[in-house]
Amino acid sequence: MRPAFDAMQRHLATQRDLPDGDSRLLPGKLAGRFDIRTQQWDFVQFRANVQANGKVDLCSLRLGLPLGRLILFDLGYFSFPWFDDLTQMQYGFVCR
């Protein structure tokens, strides 16, 4: 079963002949920051490189976030250099 965005991309003449699973069929991905207190997305960014690891541009999600905030993140962002950076910048963090 193909995702809906894959089917929409197939309408373009340049992509009709691409094989299933080709990365050129993926439009991109979103990365975001969710504020638990307000229950709203605080910051969302588009990333064109769908094959890149989520940790590649992780620091950009920290832009505009006041110092001393508690950051909760998924295990996919587990990285000791990232933890060191957050500690140096005086952020608290929780990772499962």
C-alpha positions, -999 to 999 in steps of 0.1 A, spaced: 0 0 0 14 34 -10 10 65 11 -13 92 -4 15 116 -12 32 89 -33 0 85 -54 -2 123 -59 34 125 -71 27 99 -98 6 124 -117 37 143 -127 51 132 -161 87 133 -147 78 107 -121 55 83 -138 83 59 -147 101 58 -114 100 24 -96 82 18 -64 103 28 -34 124 53 -52 133 82 -29 125 108 -55 88 99 -49 90 113 -14 82 150 -11 102 156 21 97 155 58 87 178 86 106 183 119 89 202 147 88 213 183 56 208 203 48 228 234 32 205 259 18 233 280 -1 250 251 -7 218 232 4 235 200 32 232 175 57 259 184 81 255 155 79 234 123 104 231 95 105 213 61 135 191 53 139 182 17 165 154 23 142 124 33 172 101 36 191 122 62 192 111 98 169 131 120 199 142 141 215 160 112 199 194 117 188 189 153 202 221 166 179 242 144 149 230 164 165 246 194 164 281 178 142 305 197 138 282 227 145 301 260 174 287 281 165 265 311 135 248 294 128 211 298 131 193 265 114 159 260 124 139 230 121 104 215 147 77 215 155 85 178 173 116 190 195 97 215 231 111 211 257 117 238 271 148 219 235 162 218 232 156 256 265 174 262 253 203 241 220 206 259 237 204 293 262 232 283 234 254 271 216 248 305 186 229 291 170 201 310 161 170 290 143 137 293 147 109 268 132 75 271 
